[in-house]
Amino acid sequence: MIVYILGGFLGSGKTSLLMRLATMFSERKQKVAILVNESGEIGVDGATLKAQGYDAVELPSGCICCSLAGTLQSALKNITNDIDPDIIIIEPTGLALPHKVKDLVHNACIDEDRDVIIGIADIQRFKDLIKKKEEFFTRQMQGSDFILINKSDLAKDGEIEEATAWLNGRFPGKEVIPVSVKDGTNLDKVFEMMQ
């Protein structure tokens, strides 16, 4: 069982990526369970995911790396026992720190084979984010196994290169991939990494 944790600020494209990943894993005949923690954000809720045929658990308002830590761990144990999925995808709120979520997954003792954190940055708001919330954004991305620069289809000239250079400088050794979750640009490369 592999656990994927999506990390990124509100509006970065976590929910859209979650849907793409769930579809891809399902097409590979893998059993997928999804944990979403919306905390009042507008996104895809558990009922919508269930209606589309996914095993989904929606955690109540609050942050799964803080006030809902116990709830997350209970949900993970229940999912493992009741569903026995090949893949669990966790979408925390845009205010969560994914490396803390990863620690909670480990502490839940669900016997996962691997935990992967996918960091997602929104190219349209990248400059504002690092100007106004650089410390938080850095902490949010620091545990990522790789980082996606989303909405590459909307980028202005030079923006992807600037963001990539900034991320490479801050997180040397982490692969940075420009993607468009909306139109599928470079998602084949991301899916290959998840074989």
N, C-alpha and C positions, 0 to 999 in steps of 0.2 A: 504494500500500500504506500502510495506517495501522497504527501500533503503539499499542496501549493497554496501559498499565502500571497495575496495581491496587496501591494503597498503603494499608496499614492494619495495625493491631496484630493479633496472633493472636486469632481469634474474632470479628473485626469483620464477617465475611461476604464476604470476598474470593472464596472458592471458589464460594459460592452465586451471587454476582454473575457470576463467570466463566461458570458454566453458563447463566445467563439470557442473557448477551451472546452466547455461542457459538450458542445456539439462535436468537436474534433475527437474527444475521448470516446463519446458514445458511438461515433462512426467507426472507431477502432474496436468496438465491442467491449469497451471497458465500463465497468459499473462506476458511476460518478455520484458522489454526494456533495451537496453544496451547503455551506454555512454562510449566511449573510447577516451583517450587523449594521443596520442602516442608521441608527441614531438620529432619526428625523430627516435624513437626507432623502431626496427623491431618487428612487432607483427601482430596480426590479425586486419585488418582494417575494417571500416564500411561496405564497399562493400562486403567483404568476409562474414561478419556476416549476411548481408541482403540476400546474395545468399543462406545461410543456413536456411533462413526463420525467422530470428530474426529482430525485430524492433531495428535498431541500428543507433546511431548518432555519427559521428566522429568529435571531436572538433579539430580545427586547431592547428598547432604547437604553443607551449607556455604552461605554467603551469596553470591548472585550479584553483589552490589556490592562484594565483598571477595575472598575466596579463590577464587571461581569466575568471576571477570571474564572470563578467557580462554575458559573453557568456554561462557559465555553468548554471547560474540561468535562463536565457532566454530559454535554451535548456530544462531544467527541466520543466518549465511552459508549453512549447510547447508539450513535451512528455505527461505530465499529461492531458492536454486538448485534444490532438489529438488521443492518444493511450489509455489512462486510464488504465495503466498496474497494475497488482497485485504486480509486483516486478520490481525495477530498480536496475541494477548492474552498478556501476561506477568504471572504471579502470583508475585512474589517472596515470601520468608518474611516473617513479621510483624515481623522485626527489620531488614528492609532499608530503605534510604532511597531512595525512588522517583526522586528527582532524580539520584542517582548512577547508577541503572539507566538512566535516559534518556541520560546522558552516554555510557555504554557502548554503547547502541544507536547513537548518532550515530557513535561511533568504530569501530563494526563496518562502516561504509560499505556498508550494504545498500540505500541509495537509497530510503529510505522517504519518503513524501510528507508525513507528519505524525506526531508523537508526542503522545499525550494521556495525562496522568496523572490517574487518578480516585482521589481520597482517600476513604477509607471510615472513618467513626467509629461506634462501637457506643454507642448512647444508654444502654444499661443500665450500661455501665462508664465512661461519659464523665467523671463527676465524679472517680472514683478515678484515672482515667488522667491527668487534668490536675493532680490533687493529687500523685500519686506520680511521674509520668513526663512532666511538662509540657514540659520542654526537648526530649526525644526526640520526643514526639508533634508538637510544633511543627515540628521539623526534618523529620519524616516527611510532614507535610501541606504544607510550604512550596512545593513545586514543583507542587502539584496545579492542574489547569486548573479543576476544580470539586470540591466536597466533598459527599459523601452522608452524611447522618446515618441510619444503618441501624437497623432494628428499631423503627421508629416505632410499630408496632402494639403494642409492649410498653412504651411510654413512659408515665410518670406525668404527671399534670397539671403543666404549666409546664416540663417537662424539655426538650422540643424548643425552646421559645422561649429558654430559658437557654443551651442549647448553641449555638443559632443566633447569639445575641447575642455569645457568647464568640468563636465562629469569625469572625463579621463584624468584631469588634474586632481580632482577631489577623491576619486575612487580608482586608483591605478590597478590594473589587472582585471577589473570587471568589464565584461563585454557590454557595450552600449549599442543598441540597435534602433534606428529610426523606423517607426511603423505607422500605419494607419489602420487602427482596428476597424474603422468604418468601411474603408474600401478594400482592406485585406493586404495592403502593401507590406511586404517583408514578413507577413505572418507565417509563410511557409518555412522561413528560416527559424522562427521561434518554435514552431511545431516540431521541426527536426531536432532541436535541442531538447525537446521533451520526449524523445523516443525512449 
